[in-house]
């Protein structure tokens, strides 16, 4: 941690190194696993829903796809079968969304399909992110991506990604 902050302070002294600082901050946050679901979040959601069938995610996870999303969001999304709306649990706000189909665990394919379907919720340049999403889709396993799109994609995601999968 000291080594990374020493490197970051070196970057501050040099002009034009902002992207390097951002990259190192993202690397540090990934090393500290700041965006992973904590067990207490899952316990809170499980007891609130009284159900084990949910998927806890965040727009921050899109950053790992390498499609140009870099914003940090103080938001958790819970895909589930029972509740819809924003609820505060344990001093955290969770956006519960009723979805009939979602995977048990997050995969890169699901994150890409979810991102394509939720582009309008991002603070980034949506056209640039869309271009990067389509490029990323071209290099992913087409069978897995098609299966994920068929099972979990909303109408917008299907319209955007189908052109790449043909």
N, C-alpha and C positions, 0 to 999 in steps of 0.2 A: 504494500500500500504506500509506504514511504517512497519507494522507487518510482511508482507511477506518479505520485504528486510532485516529485522532483522533476520528472520528465515533463509533466504538464506545466510547471512553472518555467522551465526552459522554453517551452513553446510560446508562452506568453511574452517572452522577451524578444521574440523574433516576429517580424511582420509577415502576414500572409500565411500563418500556420493555424488558422482557425479550424480548418477541416481535420487537421491532425489532433487538435484538442478534442474535438467532438468524437473522433474515432476512438481516442483513448478513454474518454468518459464512457462511451458505450461499451468498450471492452471491460472497463472496470465494473460497470453495472452488471454485465453478463457474468463476470467472475464472481461477483457477490450474490448473483442470482436474485436481484431485486424484484424481478418480474415473475418469478415462479409463484405458483399458488402456495400459500402457507397452509399448514395443516389447520390452523385455527380458522382461516377463512372457509375452508371446506366444512369444518364442524359447524360453524355459524349457519352456512347455507343449508347444510343437511338438516339441522334441527329446525330451521325456519320452514323449509319445504316439507319436512317429515317424509323425506323421500331421498333415495340414493341416485335417482336418475336425473342428473344435471351435468352441465359442462361449464366450468368456470374459465373465463377467458378475459382478455384485455386487448385494446388496440395497440398497446405497447408491444405485444407479441408479434405484430406485423413487421416490426423493425428487424427481426431476425431473418426475414425472407430476402433482404437485400434488394428491395424494390424502390428505395428512395424515401421510405417513411422514417422519420427521425424524431418526430414529436413524442413527448412523454405525456401521457394522459393519466389523470387521477381518477380512473374509471374502471370498474369491473363489470363485465357482462356475464349474466348467468342464463344459459339456454336451459329451459326446463319444460315440463309438461303441465304445470299447475298455475303459476303466477305470472302476472305481467305488471310492470311498473317499476318505479324507483323506490327502494326501501333502504333505510339506514339500519345497519346491523353492526353492533360493536364499534361505533364511531366511524364506520365506513359506509359509503353509498354504493349500492349494487343495483345495476339495471337488469331487472329480470325480464326476459323475453320468452314468451311461449313459442316453442318450435316443436313441430311434430317429430322431426328427425334430426339427430345430431350424433356424432361419434362418441364413444366412451372416453377416448383420449384424443388430445390434439395431435394432428399430423401436419406437415408442411403443406400437403395438398388441401386439407380442410382450411388451413389459415389463408391460403391463396384464394380459394373459392369464397370464403367469408369476407376477405378484403374486397374482392371484386363486387360482391353484393352490398358492401357497406362503404363504398368510396365516398359517397356524399356526406358521411359522418366525420371525415378526416379534415384536419386543418391544413394539410399539405396541398401542393398544386395537383389537383385531381387528374388533369390531363397527363402530366408527366408520370404520375404514379401508375395510371392506366397503361401507358406505353411500356413502363417497366414490368408491370404485371403480365402483360401479353408476351413480352420477351422471356420472362421467367417461365411462363406456362409452356413455351416452345421447347425448353430444355428439360422440363420435368418428365417423369414417366407418364406417358399419355394415357395408358390404361388405368393407372391409379387415379390420375386426375379426372378422367372421364367418369369413372365409377363414383368418385367423391362428388363431382358435379351433379350427376344423376340423383344421388341419394340426398345430398344436403344443400345444393345450390338453389337460391331463390331465382326468380325470373330474370332479374338484372344480371346476375352472375352467369346464368345460362346464355343470355344474349351476348355477353361480352366474350366469354371463353369458348363458346362453340365454334366460332370462326377459326380459332387456333387449333382446335382438335380435329378439324375435318381433314 
